[in-house]
């Protein structure tokens, strides 16, 4: 077995993110970030400083949510499908932990339907569960 066969999350194809964004009214940007904050994929093309800043925010918000969760629901079992939503100044940001442990972000205007965003992003996150994890 190769040393590199157990690599981290694989980057999504840009078309997968494009389909996500264009399939939701009001959605503007999709991003995939590694657990340690590296940008794996994004759509549409944006300046690097904007994408890097969003990746840092995504990583920080997910970390903050993980830190708060035990205090908010101390008797709940640890969740595998973390999600965070932020609404600020007419913008909406939805974050999820994908099945391969990468972080997914979907941004949109305030008119973007949160329920639809959550459903579509959840399907994508679930589809990213490694085959070996399902067989275990």
C-alpha positions as CSV (number, residue, x, y, z in Angstrom):
1,X,0.0,0.0,0.0
2,X,1.3,3.4,-0.9
3,X,2.1,6.0,1.7
4,X,-0.2,8.4,-0.3
5,X,-3.2,6.1,-0.7
6,X,-4.8,7.4,2.5
7,X,-4.8,11.1,1.4
8,X,-7.2,13.7,2.8
9,X,-10.4,15.0,1.1
10,X,-10.4,15.2,-2.6
11,X,-11.3,18.4,-4.3
12,X,-14.7,18.5,-5.9
13,X,-15.0,19.2,-9.6
14,X,-15.7,22.9,-10.3
15,X,-18.9,21.7,-12.2
16,X,-20.3,20.2,-9.0
17,X,-20.0,23.5,-7.3
18,X,-21.3,25.4,-10.3
19,X,-24.4,23.1,-10.4
20,X,-25.0,23.7,-6.7
21,X,-24.8,27.5,-7.1
22,X,-26.8,27.8,-10.3
23,X,-29.4,25.4,-9.0
24,X,-30.4,27.6,-6.1
25,X,-32.0,31.0,-6.5
26,X,-29.9,33.7,-4.8
27,X,-26.9,31.4,-4.3
28,X,-23.7,33.2,-5.2
29,X,-20.6,31.2,-4.2
30,X,-19.6,27.6,-3.2
31,X,-16.4,26.6,-1.5
32,X,-14.8,23.4,-0.3
33,X,-12.1,23.7,2.3
34,X,-9.9,21.1,3.9
35,X,-10.2,20.5,7.7
36,X,-7.0,22.5,8.1
37,X,-8.3,25.5,6.1
38,X,-6.8,25.0,2.6
39,X,-9.1,25.9,-0.3
40,X,-9.8,22.7,-2.3
41,X,-12.3,24.0,-4.8
42,X,-14.5,27.1,-5.3
43,X,-17.0,28.5,-7.8
44,X,-17.3,31.0,-9.4
45,X,-13.8,32.5,-9.9
46,X,-13.1,35.2,-7.3
47,X,-9.9,37.0,-6.3
48,X,-7.6,34.8,-4.2
49,X,-7.7,37.1,-1.2
50,X,-11.5,36.9,-1.1
51,X,-11.5,33.1,-1.3
52,X,-8.7,32.8,1.2
53,X,-10.6,35.1,3.6
54,X,-13.8,33.1,3.2
55,X,-11.9,29.8,3.8
56,X,-10.4,31.2,7.0
57,X,-13.9,32.3,8.1
58,X,-15.4,28.9,7.3
59,X,-12.7,27.1,9.3
60,X,-13.1,29.4,12.2
61,X,-16.9,29.3,12.3
62,X,-16.9,25.5,12.2
63,X,-14.3,25.3,14.9
64,X,-16.3,27.7,17.0
65,X,-19.5,25.7,16.5
66,X,-17.7,22.5,17.5
67,X,-16.5,24.2,20.6
68,X,-19.9,25.5,21.6
69,X,-21.9,22.3,20.8
70,X,-21.2,20.4,24.1
71,X,-22.3,23.4,26.1
72,X,-25.5,23.9,24.1
73,X,-26.6,20.3,24.1
74,X,-24.6,18.4,26.7
75,X,-26.7,15.2,26.5
76,X,-26.8,15.0,22.7
77,X,-24.5,12.5,21.0
78,X,-21.7,14.0,18.9
79,X,-23.1,14.9,15.5
80,X,-21.4,13.9,12.2
81,X,-23.4,16.4,10.2
82,X,-22.4,19.7,11.7
83,X,-23.8,22.8,10.0
84,X,-23.7,26.5,10.7
85,X,-25.7,29.3,9.2
86,X,-24.9,33.0,9.4
87,X,-27.2,35.8,8.2
88,X,-25.7,39.3,8.1
89,X,-26.5,42.4,6.1
90,X,-28.6,40.7,3.5
91,X,-26.2,37.8,3.0
92,X,-26.5,34.2,4.0
93,X,-23.7,31.7,4.6
94,X,-24.3,28.0,5.2
95,X,-21.5,25.7,6.3
96,X,-21.5,21.9,6.6
97,X,-18.9,19.2,7.3
98,X,-18.9,16.7,4.4
99,X,-18.6,13.0,4.8
100,X,-14.9,13.1,3.9
101,X,-14.3,15.7,6.7
102,X,-13.9,18.6,4.3
103,X,-15.9,21.8,5.0
104,X,-18.5,23.0,2.5
105,X,-19.7,26.6,2.3
106,X,-22.6,28.0,0.3
107,X,-23.1,31.7,0.2
108,X,-26.1,33.7,-1.1
109,X,-28.2,36.7,-0.9
110,X,-30.8,37.1,1.8
111,X,-33.4,35.9,-0.7
112,X,-31.7,32.5,-1.0
113,X,-34.0,29.9,0.6
114,X,-32.1,28.4,3.6
115,X,-34.1,25.2,3.5
116,X,-33.2,24.5,-0.2
117,X,-29.6,25.5,0.4
118,X,-29.4,23.1,3.4
119,X,-31.0,20.3,1.5
120,X,-28.8,20.6,-1.6
121,X,-25.6,21.1,0.4
122,X,-26.5,18.2,2.6
123,X,-26.9,15.9,-0.4
124,X,-23.5,16.9,-1.7
125,X,-21.9,16.5,1.8
126,X,-23.4,13.0,2.2
127,X,-22.2,12.0,-1.3
128,X,-18.7,12.7,-0.2
129,X,-18.5,9.9,2.4
130,X,-15.6,7.7,1.4
131,X,-16.5,4.2,0.2
132,X,-14.4,2.5,2.9
133,X,-16.2,4.4,5.7
134,X,-19.6,3.0,4.5
135,X,-18.2,-0.5,4.4
136,X,-16.8,-0.4,7.9
